[in-house]
Amino acid sequence: MIKLYTIGFTGKPASKFFDLLCKNEVETVVDTRISNASQLAGFAKGSDLKFFLKEIGGMGYEHNLDFAPTKELLDRYRNKKMTWEEYEVEYLNLVDMRKLGDKVNIEELHRHCLLCSEHGPEKCHRRLLAEYFQHKFNDVEIIHLK
């Protein structure tokens, strides 16, 4: 069984964020954000996060833009030009267009954690992506770290 984790950093102090990752023995955090360089991300800014993950938990870090929504899609949702349900459909269509089910070796995602900024997984593309992999490969257990 492939264990695939998800986590958001908003609303979590760094201590809780890194504690969740370490306690669950995450090996690599896969950043699914469009941009990982925002100063507003605090400890989760890409270059800093890579350092902290290695130093605190011996974890790896990857930024995978194939897993991110497009800027246009995200902007349309954030600007309320589409509903969450419409966003879900368009994001999953994007995942299909990118042929992620064919590109990804699911075994390589074992003990990896999909990262995004959203606090919870309910309205976040990291959950949609994890569920896509679960549906495509069947042998995937999704664990949302909250």
N, C-alpha and C positions, 0 to 999 in steps of 0.2 A: 504494500500500500504506500503510495506516494503521499507524504505530508506536505501540504502547501499552505503556508501561513499568509495572512494579510494583516497590515497594520496602518494606521494613520497617525500622524504626529501632532495634529492640532488638538489642543486641550489636554495634552499630556506633558507633565514635566519630564525632563531628560532622564531623571532617575527611574521613573516608571517605564518609560519607553525602552530603555536599555535593559532594565530588569526583565521585562516581558520577553524580549528577544533572547536573553541569556538563559532564563529559566526554561524556555522551550527549545533550547539547543539549536537555534537557527544558525545555519552555516553561511548563508549569503542573503543580503537584502537586495532586492531588485527594485530599483526606483522606477515607477511607472508614470512619473510626472513629465509634462511637456518640458518644463524648465526646472532644473534643480539648483539654480544659482540665486534665487531671490533672497535678499537680506532679511525678508520677513519670515523666512523659514527657521531662523535661529539656529539651534543645534543641528537641524536637518538640512542645512545648506550642503549641497553635494560634496564639495571638497572637504568640509569639516566632518560631515557624516561618515565619509570613507575613513578618515583618520580615527574618529571615535569608535566606530564599529571594530576596527582592527585592534585598537588599544584596550578597549573595555572588554570585548568578548571574543577576540580572535576571529571575527567574522569578515567575510568578503563583502564587496559592494559593486553593483553593476547599475548603470543607467541605461534602460532599454526603451528607446523611443518608439519601437514597434508596438510596445504595450500601451503607449500613451494615446489619448484621444488627439485629434487635431486641434489646433488653437481655435479654428473657426467653429468647430462643433462645441467645444467647451464654452466659448463666448456666447453662442446662441442659447445654450442652456442657462448660463449665469445671468444673461440679460433677459431671461424669461421669454425668449422667442420660441421656446419649445418646452414641452412638459418633460418630466423625468421619464415617463413611458416612451416618449418619442426619442429621447436621448439614448435610452437603453437599446432600442431597435437600431438606431444609426451607429452607435458604438460597436455593437455586435456585427453589423454589416461591414464596418471598417476592419474589424478583426478577421472576418472571412475574406475580404478583399486582400488583406495582407498575407493571407494563407498561413496564419500562425499555427494552425493545427498540423500543417505539414512541416513547418520550419522548426518547431520546438520539439526537442527530445524530452519528453515528460520526466524521464528518470533523472535528468540533469537538474530538474527543479525540486527534487526531494530535499526537504528541510530548508527550502528557500522561502523568503517572505516578500510578498508584493507590497510595496510602499506607495502611499499617496498621502496627500495632506488632510483629506476628510477625516474627521474624528471617528465616525462609525462607518461600517461597511454598507449600510442600508442604501444610501444614494451615492455610491462611489464606483468608478469604473474598475477598481481593483477587485471588487466582489464579482462584477460581471465577467471579468477575465478569468478569475479563479473558477467560476461556475462553468464557463465555456470549456476550460481544460477538463473539468470534472466530467462534463457531458461527453466530450470528445474521446477521452481516454478511459473513463469509467473507474479506474483504480486510483482515484485521487480523493484524499480526505482534506477538506478545507477547514482550517482553524483560524478564526478571526481573533486576533489579540486585541483586547480592550482594556 
